[in-house]
Amino acid sequence: MTKAKIAILISGRGSNMMALLYAAKLPDCPYEVVLVASNDPDAPGLALAAAEGVPTFGHSHKGLDRTTFDAIMDAQLKASGADYVALAGYMRILSTGFVQRWEGRMLNIHPSLLPKYKGLETHARAIAAGDSHGGCSVHLVTAELDDGPVLGQLPVAILPGETAESLANRVVFAEHQLYSRVLADFVSRERNPEWLLGKVRELALALPEASEKTSHGSPGFFVEGGKFFAYFSYDHHHDGVTGLLVKSSGVEEQAMLIERDPDLYYRPAYLGPSGWIGIDLGNGDNDWEHIGEWLRKSWRLSAPKRLTKLLDIAEEF
Ligand code: GRF
């Protein structure tokens, strides 16, 4: 399996960066660290990463406007071949352009149970509020500070007489456990059948009057008052394939697709000589827009006239 390439951005000691780095060295870790970069050339974490043989880059942001500095960082990230960026104590507000370029591929770790306590002084605020737990969150980075979708959290109990410092010292243990696990799950999500089913479900059920029910042991999607338009197939009769079955226009299109792209399309077993076509979802990097189009097309072939007519009218506008 090819490993996802991760670049880590730090500003300080880099303990989370080291946790990600050592996790990457364990067998079966789905990511590798291709770059550690910092806005402080003297950040202690840079020297630690270099000692472990990881390429590093340090460049001070001082005297540079945000966009110029982010462009310098971005050029390094691109040159490293990074697929994802992990922020680990990177004390910079990011420019909008930079956030957009890495949207959906940039994660951050924050020392609170988000949405509580965005920003700084998180531990002191949790203690002052009388919370039973502090903790940490890993989230996707969006334009708003510490605001993107949360991918994972770990609560840490607050003890009597706790200080911000003592709590921070314990939360960091939780951070080191959480970050590498969430990052590994995130970069390999497209190989996780449950995640794939969730994604297919989201797209299929967004179609008009679509519903789900199990059919021959597989999750199936049908149009109310109409027929099935998709099946999610996971290791069906031990075929080892995770795929989506949709309707093509007929056996000719089916044959043409399989001939044109045999890595993506396959002829589903057990469905007889029909136009059903299998789309392999197990390559680790699916084109969801394309899959969405297939679902729409298949839905159209299965829906009753009254619904397709409505859709035709809506699409004209
Ligand atoms: C961590 O507490 C992290 O949650 C926050 O910054 C700190 C970084 O610490 N974003 P380190 O440099 O990883 O040791």
Residues whose N, C-alpha, C, O or C-beta is under 5 A from the ligand:
A	BS01	GRF	G12 R13 G14 S15 N16 M17 A88 G89 I109 H110 P111
